[in-house]
Amino acid sequence: MITKKYDYKKLKRKNIDGKRFYVVDGENYAPAASVTTILSATKAQKDVEALKRWRRNVGYGKAQQITKQAANRGTKMHSYLEEYCNTGIFPTPGTNPYIQQANLMAACIAQYGFIQVDEVWGTEVPVYFPNIYGGTTDCAGIHDGDEAIIDFKQSNKRKKREWIDDYFIQLTAYAEAHNEMHGTKIRKGVIMMCTQDWEYQEFIIKDKEFDKYRKIWWSKVEQYVKMAK
């Protein structure tokens, strides 16, 4: 399924004096935070407090268990989708029930989400905006005729659009870096999401809405740089 339009090279990372650095040219390191680091550091206080309340309400041990299970399931789901994109063949899961659940969630995204994907340029695509930030997006390619950044998400339950602003901001961050590195003009982001009950949801931002989240992203970068000084 992969259409190799761009030379995607894995970005090596290392920590220097407590800061993350990316290898951008041979052995030269340039300072850059990850997209997720910037989003976490600039999260609104109300969102921080909401997460703390949830942990208190369900219990810290249970909250950690739920978070770990979701993370493991999401990692496996992503690996199945990556294998599908690279080989065109959907992998068969093992007997572990969590693995089977992740496989079915990936199959749901492949069935309902990829019907509009015209090209896949790569999966686990490394992107970097010189001296500012770096990261890895799940997928880049053509979605319904448009250049797009595509991210795969898993969820314990259905999401409302107003709950996932951070996902949209993340998409624009990856798009900006991809445009900078490869000369693309991506102004579309797609979230392909499946719940643990195998219900598919899709969220798209493009054009003016994309530009709105793009501005929010760069304001967060500015805020993060000021905080880091």
C-alpha positions as CSV (number, residue, x, y, z in Angstrom):
1,M,0.0,0.0,0.0
2,I,2.9,2.4,0.5
3,T,3.6,4.9,-2.2
4,K,7.2,6.2,-1.5
5,K,7.0,9.9,-2.4
6,Y,9.3,11.1,0.4
7,D,12.5,10.0,2.0
8,Y,11.4,9.4,5.5
9,K,14.4,8.9,7.8
10,K,14.1,8.0,11.4
11,L,15.1,10.8,13.8
12,K,17.5,9.7,16.5
13,R,16.9,11.3,19.9
14,K,18.9,11.7,23.0
15,N,18.7,13.8,26.2
16,I,21.4,16.4,26.9
17,D,21.2,18.3,30.2
18,G,17.7,17.2,30.7
19,K,16.5,18.4,27.2
20,R,15.5,16.2,24.3
21,F,17.7,16.6,21.1
22,Y,17.1,15.3,17.6
23,V,19.8,14.2,15.2
24,V,19.2,16.3,12.0
25,D,22.4,16.0,10.1
26,G,24.9,13.2,10.7
27,E,26.0,13.6,14.3
28,N,24.8,17.2,14.7
29,Y,22.2,17.5,17.4
30,A,19.6,20.3,17.5
31,P,17.4,21.1,20.5
32,A,13.8,20.3,20.1
33,A,10.9,19.3,22.3
34,S,8.4,16.6,21.2
35,V,4.9,17.6,20.2
36,T,3.5,15.7,23.1
37,T,5.9,17.4,25.5
38,I,4.7,20.8,24.4
39,L,1.0,19.9,24.6
40,S,1.5,18.4,28.0
41,A,3.4,21.4,29.4
42,T,0.9,24.0,28.0
43,K,-2.3,22.1,29.0
44,A,-5.0,24.3,30.5
45,Q,-5.2,24.1,34.3
46,K,-8.9,23.1,34.1
47,D,-7.9,20.0,32.1
48,V,-5.1,19.2,34.6
49,E,-7.6,19.4,37.4
50,A,-10.1,17.3,35.6
51,L,-7.6,14.5,35.2
52,K,-6.7,14.7,38.8
53,R,-10.4,14.4,39.8
54,W,-10.9,11.4,37.6
55,R,-7.9,9.7,39.2
56,R,-9.2,10.4,42.7
57,N,-12.8,9.3,41.8
58,V,-11.8,5.9,40.3
59,G,-8.9,5.4,42.7
60,Y,-5.2,5.8,41.8
61,G,-4.5,2.1,41.4
62,K,-7.5,1.6,39.1
63,A,-6.7,4.7,37.1
64,Q,-3.2,3.4,36.5
65,Q,-4.5,0.1,35.5
66,I,-7.0,1.6,33.0
67,T,-4.3,3.9,31.6
68,K,-1.8,1.1,31.2
69,Q,-4.4,-1.3,29.5
70,A,-5.5,1.5,27.1
71,A,-1.8,2.3,26.2
72,N,-0.9,-1.3,25.6
73,R,-4.0,-1.9,23.5
74,G,-3.3,1.3,21.5
75,T,0.3,0.3,20.9
76,K,-0.8,-3.1,19.5
77,M,-3.6,-1.6,17.4
78,H,-1.1,0.8,15.9
79,S,1.3,-2.0,15.1
80,Y,-1.4,-4.0,13.3
81,L,-2.4,-0.9,11.2
82,E,1.3,-0.2,10.4
83,E,1.7,-3.8,9.2
84,Y,-1.4,-3.6,7.1
85,C,-0.2,-0.4,5.4
86,N,3.2,-1.8,4.7
87,T,2.2,-5.2,3.4
88,G,-1.5,-4.8,2.3
89,I,-2.3,-7.9,4.4
90,F,-4.1,-7.7,7.7
91,P,-2.3,-9.6,10.4
92,T,-3.8,-12.5,12.4
93,P,-3.8,-12.0,16.2
94,G,-2.7,-14.4,18.9
95,T,-5.0,-15.9,21.5
96,N,-4.6,-13.2,24.2
97,P,-8.0,-11.4,24.5
98,Y,-6.5,-7.9,24.7
99,I,-4.5,-8.6,21.6
100,Q,-7.6,-9.9,19.8
101,Q,-9.5,-6.8,20.9
102,A,-6.7,-4.5,19.5
103,N,-6.7,-6.5,16.3
104,L,-10.5,-6.0,15.8
105,M,-10.1,-2.3,16.6
106,A,-7.4,-2.0,13.9
107,A,-9.6,-4.0,11.5
108,C,-12.5,-1.5,12.2
109,I,-10.3,1.4,11.3
110,A,-8.9,-0.3,8.2
111,Q,-12.4,-1.2,7.0
112,Y,-14.2,2.2,7.6
113,G,-11.3,4.7,7.6
114,F,-9.1,3.5,4.8
115,I,-11.9,3.5,2.2
116,Q,-11.2,7.2,1.7
117,V,-7.4,6.9,1.7
118,D,-6.0,7.2,-1.8
119,E,-2.3,7.0,-1.0
120,V,-0.2,6.1,2.0
121,W,3.2,7.7,1.9
122,G,4.4,6.2,5.1
123,T,3.5,5.1,8.6
124,E,5.3,6.1,11.9
125,V,6.5,9.1,9.9
126,P,9.2,11.2,11.7
127,V,8.8,14.9,11.3
128,Y,10.9,17.8,12.5
129,F,10.6,21.6,12.5
130,P,14.2,22.9,12.7
131,N,15.3,23.8,16.2
132,I,11.8,23.9,17.6
133,Y,10.1,20.5,17.8
134,G,9.9,17.0,16.5
135,G,7.7,13.9,16.6
136,T,6.2,11.0,14.8
137,T,2.8,10.9,13.1
138,D,0.9,7.6,12.5
139,C,0.4,8.1,8.8
140,A,0.8,10.6,6.0
141,G,-0.7,10.4,2.5
142,I,-3.7,11.4,0.4
143,H,-7.2,11.3,2.0
144,D,-10.2,11.8,-0.3
145,G,-8.0,13.7,-2.7
146,D,-6.2,15.9,-0.2
147,E,-2.7,15.8,1.3
148,A,-3.3,14.8,4.9
149,I,-1.8,13.8,8.2
150,I,-3.7,10.8,9.6
151,D,-3.6,9.7,13.3
152,F,-5.1,6.4,14.7
153,K,-6.7,6.6,18.1
154,Q,-8.3,4.1,20.4
155,S,-10.8,5.0,23.1
156,N,-12.7,3.4,25.9
157,K,-15.8,5.1,24.9
158,R,-17.2,7.5,22.2
159,K,-15.7,10.9,22.0
160,K,-17.4,14.2,21.3
161,R,-15.7,16.6,18.9
162,E,-15.3,19.3,21.6
163,W,-13.3,16.9,23.8
164,I,-10.4,16.3,21.4
165,D,-8.9,19.8,20.6
166,D,-5.5,18.4,21.6
167,Y,-5.8,15.8,18.8
168,F,-6.5,18.5,16.3
169,I,-3.6,20.6,17.5
170,Q,-1.3,17.6,17.3
171,L,-2.4,17.0,13.7
172,T,-1.5,20.6,12.7
173,A,1.9,20.3,14.4
174,Y,2.8,17.2,12.4
175,A,1.5,18.8,9.2
176,E,3.6,22.0,9.7
177,A,6.7,19.9,10.3
178,H,6.0,17.7,7.3
179,N,5.4,20.8,5.1
180,E,8.7,22.3,6.3
181,M,10.7,19.1,5.7
182,H,9.2,17.9,2.4
183,G,7.7,20.9,0.7
184,T,4.1,19.6,1.0
185,K,1.1,21.9,1.5
186,I,-0.9,19.8,4.0
187,R,-3.9,21.6,5.5
188,K,-6.0,18.6,6.4
189,G,-5.9,16.3,9.4
190,V,-7.9,13.1,10.0
191,I,-8.5,11.2,13.2
192,M,-9.5,7.6,12.7
193,M,-10.8,6.3,16.1
194,C,-12.2,3.0,17.3
195,T,-13.7,2.3,20.7
196,Q,-13.0,-0.8,22.7
197,D,-16.5,-1.9,21.6
198,W,-15.4,-1.6,17.9
199,E,-17.4,1.5,17.1
200,Y,-15.7,3.7,14.5
201,Q,-15.5,7.5,14.6
202,E,-13.8,9.9,12.2
203,F,-12.9,13.5,12.8
204,I,-11.6,15.8,10.0
205,I,-10.1,19.3,10.2
206,K,-9.3,21.2,7.0
207,D,-9.0,24.7,5.5
208,K,-10.2,27.4,7.9
209,E,-10.6,25.0,10.8
210,F,-7.1,23.6,10.2
211,D,-5.8,27.2,10.2
212,K,-7.5,27.8,13.5
213,Y,-5.8,24.9,15.2
214,R,-2.5,25.8,13.5
215,K,-2.6,29.2,15.2
216,I,-3.3,27.5,18.5
217,W,-0.3,25.2,18.0
218,W,2.1,28.0,17.4
219,S,0.8,30.0,20.4
220,K,1.5,26.9,22.5
221,V,5.0,26.7,21.0
222,E,5.6,30.3,22.0
223,Q,4.2,29.7,25.5
224,Y,6.5,26.6,25.9
225,V,9.6,28.5,24.8
226,K,8.9,31.2,27.3
227,M,8.4,28.6,30.1
228,A,11.6,26.8,29.2
229,K,13.8,29.9,29.5
